[in-house]
Amino acid sequence: MVEEASTEPPIIASPDADQKAGAWGRAWEISRWTSLTSLVIMLCTPLITFAVYLACAQYGGSLLALASALLSSSLSWGGFWALFPPLTANACLIYAAWLALQILLAVAIPDVLHRIIPRYRGGEQLGSITPGGHQLPYSINGLQAWLISHILFLIGGYLTGVI
């Protein structure tokens, strides 16, 4: 006798499901330190990216020269932002295309790396148990999306000269 596959996620009974119904997931209680460090990372990452760009474009690749210019007041914060190239429609189009590619890779491309790399746990994996007892499936394809993105970047940069 062959059973038909159910399209609904499996329900897994938990002995203490009632107790955990209001507190599920990984980050139920977040410390102030975690919140602060997350905020610092979110605020500083773009600044670090801008600083590396400026160091390469204006200071011969020296982050130390950029830092000393900022600290010695020979470069003001207003001057810091003025050194960046203006935002263009072409740059916005390239960013929109990159964002669309990332969405496509995350949603539409199934993972095949777990079949090629023996210890890689990609493909369809079950997530955490929800308060209702469900365990939802997720497509784990981030490594594959990262590889495809970088391969396309290298092709675009070195072979075609587009990037």
C-alpha positions in Angstrom: 0.0 0.0 0.0 1.4 3.4 -1.1 0.7 6.4 1.0 0.3 9.8 -0.6 2.8 12.5 0.4 1.2 15.3 2.5 1.8 18.9 1.5 1.3 20.2 5.0 4.3 20.4 7.3 4.5 17.7 9.9 3.1 18.3 13.4 5.5 17.3 16.1 4.1 17.1 19.6 6.3 18.5 22.3 5.8 17.5 26.0 6.2 21.1 27.1 4.6 22.9 24.1 2.2 24.7 26.3 5.0 26.0 28.5 7.0 27.2 25.5 4.1 28.6 23.5 5.0 32.2 24.3 8.8 31.8 24.1 9.9 30.0 20.9 12.8 30.8 18.6 16.4 31.3 19.2 16.5 34.9 20.4 13.6 35.1 22.9 15.6 37.1 25.4 18.1 39.5 24.0 20.6 41.2 26.2 21.4 44.9 26.0 24.9 44.1 25.0 23.6 42.0 22.0 21.4 44.9 20.9 24.2 47.4 21.3 26.7 45.4 19.3 24.1 44.7 16.6 23.4 48.4 16.3 27.1 49.2 16.1 27.6 46.6 13.4 24.7 48.0 11.4 25.9 51.5 11.6 29.7 51.0 11.2 29.6 48.5 8.3 28.6 51.1 5.7 31.1 53.6 7.1 33.9 51.0 7.0 33.0 50.2 3.3 33.1 53.9 2.5 36.4 54.3 4.3 38.0 51.5 2.4 36.7 53.0 -0.9 38.2 56.4 0.0 41.5 54.9 1.2 41.8 53.1 -2.2 40.6 56.0 -4.4 42.1 59.0 -2.6 44.9 57.8 -0.3 46.7 55.2 -2.3 45.1 52.3 -0.4 46.2 53.5 3.0 43.6 53.4 5.8 46.2 54.9 8.1 46.5 58.0 5.9 42.8 58.4 5.8 42.5 58.0 9.5 45.3 60.5 10.2 43.6 63.0 7.7 40.3 62.7 9.6 42.0 62.9 13.1 44.2 65.9 12.1 41.2 67.8 10.8 42.9 68.2 7.4 39.8 66.3 6.1 36.4 67.3 7.6 33.5 64.9 7.8 31.8 67.1 5.1 34.9 66.7 3.0 34.8 63.0 3.6 31.4 62.7 2.0 32.3 65.1 -0.8 35.1 62.7 -2.0 32.5 60.2 -3.1 31.4 60.0 -6.7 27.8 61.1 -7.3 25.0 58.6 -7.4 24.0 57.9 -11.0 21.0 56.2 -12.7 23.4 53.5 -14.1 24.7 52.7 -10.6 21.1 52.4 -9.3 20.2 50.1 -12.2 23.2 47.9 -11.5 22.3 47.7 -7.8 18.6 46.9 -8.7 19.8 44.1 -11.0 22.1 42.7 -8.3 19.2 42.8 -5.8 16.9 41.1 -8.2 19.5 38.4 -8.8 19.9 37.8 -5.1 16.1 37.5 -4.7 16.0 35.1 -7.6 18.8 33.0 -6.2 17.2 32.9 -2.7 13.7 32.0 -3.8 13.8 30.2 -7.2 17.1 28.2 -7.3 17.1 24.9 -5.5 20.3 23.8 -3.8 22.4 21.2 -5.6 25.7 21.7 -3.7 24.6 19.2 -1.0 24.8 16.5 -3.7 28.3 17.6 -4.8 29.9 18.4 -1.4 29.6 15.3 0.9 29.5 17.1 4.3 27.5 20.1 3.3 23.9 20.1 4.7 22.0 22.1 2.1 18.8 21.3 0.3 15.5 21.1 2.1 15.9 21.2 5.9 13.4 21.4 8.7 13.3 24.5 10.9 12.5 25.0 14.5 9.3 23.7 16.0 6.7 26.4 16.2 4.4 26.9 19.2 1.6 25.1 17.2 3.9 22.1 16.8 4.7 22.6 13.2 8.2 22.2 11.7 8.5 24.2 8.5 10.8 23.2 5.6 13.5 25.7 4.4 15.6 25.6 1.3 19.2 26.0 2.4 20.9 27.5 -0.6 22.9 30.4 0.7 26.4 29.0 -0.1 25.2 28.2 -3.7 23.8 31.7 -4.1 27.1 33.2 -2.8 29.1 31.1 -5.3 26.9 31.9 -8.2 27.1 35.7 -7.3 30.9 35.6 -7.2 31.2 33.6 -10.4 29.0 36.0 -12.2 30.9 39.0 -10.7 34.2 37.5 -12.0 32.8 36.8 -15.4 31.4 40.3 -15.6 34.5 41.9 -14.3 37.3 40.0 -16.1 35.8 38.6 -19.3 33.4 41.3 -20.4 34.8 44.4 -18.6 31.2 45.4 -17.6 32.0 45.7 -13.9 
